[in-house]
Amino acid sequence: MLLSCGSKANKEQDHLVFRYNEHKNIGTLDPAFSKDNADNWANHQLYNGLVQMDDQLNVKPCISENWKITDSATMYTFKLKNNVFFHKHELFGKDSTRTVKASDFEYSFNRLKDKNIASPGSWVLNKVESYSAVNDSTFQIKLKQPFPAFLGLLTMKYCSVVPKEIVEHYGSDFRSNPIGTGPFKFKRWEENIKLVFRRNENYFEKDINSKQLPYLEAVAITFLPDKQSEFLQFAQGNIDFVSGLDGSYKDEILTSDGKLKPYYSEDVNMIRGPYLNTEYLAFFMETEVSELQSLKLRKAINIGFDRAKMMTYLRNGIGIPAYGGFIPKGLPGYNDTIGFTYQPEKAKQLVAEFKSETGITNPEITLTTTSNYLSFCEFIQRELQKTGLQVNVDVIPASSLKDGKAKGQLDFFRASWIADYPDAENYLSLYYSKNFAPNGPNYTHFKSEEFDKMYESAYLETDPNLRAQLYTKMDSLIMASAPIVPLFYDEVVRFTRKEVKGLGINATNLLELKYVEKH
């Protein structure tokens, strides 16, 4: 009888704990060092910043109640909420906590810039001229030049607020004694074994029905080092969620067209959505190879293979065939009509026209890739051969590819771009003429005065809708010259147990647990 009572209590408790595995391990619980997904997922539960991002990538208030942008879009003035408290700690004195003030943000930003601390997130403040606490509830940031994507940068974990008295007490040990303002608070951490967070009963955010967040009582993270073991734990019901599609289990759980297999569909939900990553092939526009100098041949390559078929065969249907430009699906500015669709007959015609105009009867190009993407490149090679274009695939190590594209030594190569911050400006910076590699990310050496003018004017546009329209125009202008072949826009895939409710998905693949319930 005691046993049955105990297991019933455990079962009820289990409904309030969200369990997941972090196979990459977690390096720190100090947000100033939170540089990858593993760290960000954990730190997102513990900390808040001035602003936050919703699942549609809109920037929303967080610790700030509202903000104004003035002085030709260079001055940001944030008004702080007065009900945000740090997690309890005896160092705070008699109340064991205190409210967040503007001076806390000044201190937290100073840490980011402090060379002795050497935060990998210091670059976030590169465009900032100065910042200061005007009073307890007003924080101002002055930029060196207008930069509309700045609010997106402020949503990064690096910009979280931390309390000076706690950080200075622990020094470098703050990484394992974290105090923030987030929906969960730190309980215990046995490194490489288990990490536990408990519900923050003083959390300031409520849901749309004015119910206190978060709903869960705890978050428990384990550290099994490989994805296969992680999936096995999930299949046995020991963890609530797995993210991503690993080769070790993709054919076990999914059909070839990306649907859940019947064996799993009763117990498991799959959610998928856009991920801010564009996979593509790029041409070096200053090449001396006459095949690649030809706009006709670059267009023939773009329309000469079936992207949808490629995704079905090589990715179990996960990923969105790229019929738009370089801006991926999920970002304002994306448009699926400005790119190229599969037109095999037209591709043959363009290759034939190239042959007759140049006298080159056997056009030949070399595509450089790494072994990871060999299957994609071989698929494209086979398809393009049907158009009359000979494609050679050259496989080199990732380090050589990175070096070669930076130095302009590769004429045609595979690449991908994952957003540093959720604004299309980050993608379009790859086509700005002042960003030629190796001094910037313009690996194609694409150059257009019209594009440069639009890119510079986008900095001054503070209306998000007008800026998105401008981004689409710029992307369309790039595609008209075809310096790239977009292959696909990646997707985030998440598998959860059926009892998990409220776990959304977003294009930055951030783990948001404050709305999660288990039934």
Secondary structure, 3 states (H helix, E strand, C coil): CHHHHHHHHHHHHHCCEEEEECCCCCCCCCHHHCCCHHHHHHHHHHCCCCEEECCCCCEEECCEEEEEEECCCCEEEEEECCCCECCCCHHHCCCCCCECCHHHHHHHHHHHHCCCCCCCCHHHHCCEEEEEEEECCEEEEEECCCCCCHHHHHCCHHHCCCCHHHHHHHHHHHHHCCCCCCCEEEEEEECCCEEEEEECCCCCCECCCCCECCCCCEEEEECCCCHHHHHHHHHCCCCCEEECCCCCCHHHHECCCCCECHHHHCCEEEEEEEEEEEEEEEECCCCCCHHHHCHHHHHHHHHCCCHHHHHHHHHCCCCEECCCCCCCCCCCCCCCCCCCCCCHHHHHHHHHHHHHHHCCCCCEEEEEECHHHHHHHHHHHHHHHCCCCEEEEEECCHHHHHHHHHCCCCCEEEEEEECCCCCCHHHHHHHCHHHECCCCCECCCCCCHHHHHHHHHHCCCCCHHHHHHHHHHHHHHHHHHCCEEEEEEEEEEEEEECCEECCCCCCCCCCCCCCCEEC
